[in-house]
Every structure is written in C-alpha cells, then in structure tokens.
C-alpha cells in the first residue's frame, strides 16, 4: 500500500506563534504570512488541514483590511521540515490521510452553514459519526431559525424533515479534463470546472476546492496535480470564471521531483473579482 509521511509536528505547536491576517469584505479572513501587499493585490500563505500550504492572491477590491503580527492558530509551515529532518514523523496510509482531510473539511462546512439547505444528504448520512452528529444538530438549529415548528414536524433518523426536500450540493462539477503527461515525465493532472453559489465567501470557496480535491483523490489513486476553475451559478460557464484553485508541488507543475510526496503539496488560490 502506498504510504504518505505525515509530520506530527503540528501537535507541538506553541500558541505564542504569530501571524498576519487578511480580512475580506465578505466577512471571512485568512491567517498566515503575508508574501505581498501592494495597491493592487494581497498574497497570504496559510497552512490548511494535513499541513498543506496554500497561497491566496486577492485583489485589493475584495480586501477590507490587513493586520500584521496577530496571533496565529498554528505554525506547521514553520516547523514541518525541521521536525521531519529530526525523524519526528509517523507513517499513515493514503486512505487515512484522505479520510482525515475529508472529515475536517466536512466539519468546517457544517460550522459555516447559514441555511438548512447547505446541510446535504451526504453530510447527514456520512459514515463518520462526528460529521453525522454535527450535521444533524446544525440542520435542526438552522431549521428552527427558519421558522420550522418541531412540535408539528419531526426529523427522520437520517436528519431530514419528513416530506421536505433535502438541500442541494454546495457545488456542481460541469467539466472534467485529464492531461496525463506534462514535461519530460508522466504527470497526471486533472482540470475540473465547477459551479458555486453566487454569494459564496472566500473562506467557504477554499473548503469547496478542498472537497473537490478529496473527491478526485478518492476516484483516482494517481493524481499529481489539480486545477479547479470556479464559475458563479448566476452566470454559468458562458461568463469568465471568478476564481482558480491549483493543488500542485511546491515548485508548480514543473516540479517533478516532489510529485511522490503529496504532503509537500500546496494550494494556490487566484481570485479574479
């Protein structure tokens, strides 16, 4: 079975570490290290679930304010390599790595939900008890806020109201393309186009990109890079995309040396509006 090395360093992170914060006009934020800050763009580097590094490039028109030197939630990016060199690592199967990402991502999606329709059948029937329990509780909370009278309605064992349709998926894959060879060696890259809600926030868009990655990894054991193109539902694919998500080795699509170690991969987010 293919093995992936996961650093245990994130368990040892000090809460006194500091980072920068970018606050967006949609009410969300990114915490990490600011790489670029000028009159046109802000680029910030974060550490996501599983130690994956991501860079987000946002136009100034989407940014409310920038704060440098605030407390951060983790410092995995700063110590990951050092801990690995000291031998403080553990092995985990690829399936375990993907499952941990999937569970963490679903729990975040549930916490961020603001409408009951965002709690989908897939979340309510998840095979992970923590996800299923959180989805049921969140759905009931949101339904009560939306005026559902539970003295007259009941929720099924699956977490849905009787005679009520369940929510639709948070994104729809509309196009998928494979490019099996790039450069001098075989490198399989997936290109996926998705439709998302018109009012999706930047923070939630990142989670949706991660969910697409999880789905693609579950379908195909050999994905060396992923390019996601996001369109808004209101305009569809006839209009220009509003965001890209690129999951690739640290050096980009030409970094063939690191395609075997997915724990070193990083996300690059490009917001166009």
C-alpha positions, 0 to 999 in steps of 0.5 A: 500500500502506498504510504504518505509521511505525515509530520506530527509536528503540528501537535507541538505547536506553541500558541505564542506563534504569530501571524498576519491576517487578511480580512475580506469584505465578505466577512471571512479572513485568512491567517498566515504570512503575508508574501505581498501587499501592494495597491493592487493585490494581497498574497497570504500563505496559510497552512490548511488541514494535513499541513498543506500550504496554500497561497491566496492572491486577492485583489485589493477590491475584495480586501477590507483590511490587513493586520500584521503580527496577530496571533496565529492558530498554528505554525506547521509551515514553520516547523514541518521540515525541521521536525521531519529532518529530526525523524519526528514523523509517523507513517499513515496510509493514503486512505487515512490521510484522505479520510482525515482531510475529508472529515475536517473539511466536512466539519468546517462546512457544517460550522459555516452553514447559514441555511438548512439547505447547505446541510446535504444528504451526504453530510447527514448520512456520512459514515463518520459519526462526528460529521453525522452528529454535527450535521444533524444538530446544525440542520435542526438549529438552522431549521428552527431559525427558519421558522420550522415548528418541531412540535408539528414536524419531526426529523427522520433518523437520517436528519431530514424533515419528513416530506421536505426536500433535502438541500442541494450540493454546495457545488456542481462539477460541469467539466472534467479534463485529464492531461496525463503527461506534462514535461519530460515525465508522466504527470497526471493532472486533472482540470475540473470546472465547477459551479458555486453559489453566487454569494459564496465567501472566500473562506467557504470557496477554499473548503469547496476546492478542498472537497473537490480535491478529496473527491478526485483523490478518492476516484483516482489513486494517481493524481499529481496535480489539480486545477479547479476553475470556479464559475458563479451559478448566476452566470454559468460557464458562458461568463469568465470564471471568478476564481482558480484553485491549483493543488500542485508541488511546491515548485508548480507543475514543473516540479517533478521531483516532489510529485511522490510526496503529496504532503509537500503539496500546496494550494494556490488560490487566484481570485479574479473579482 
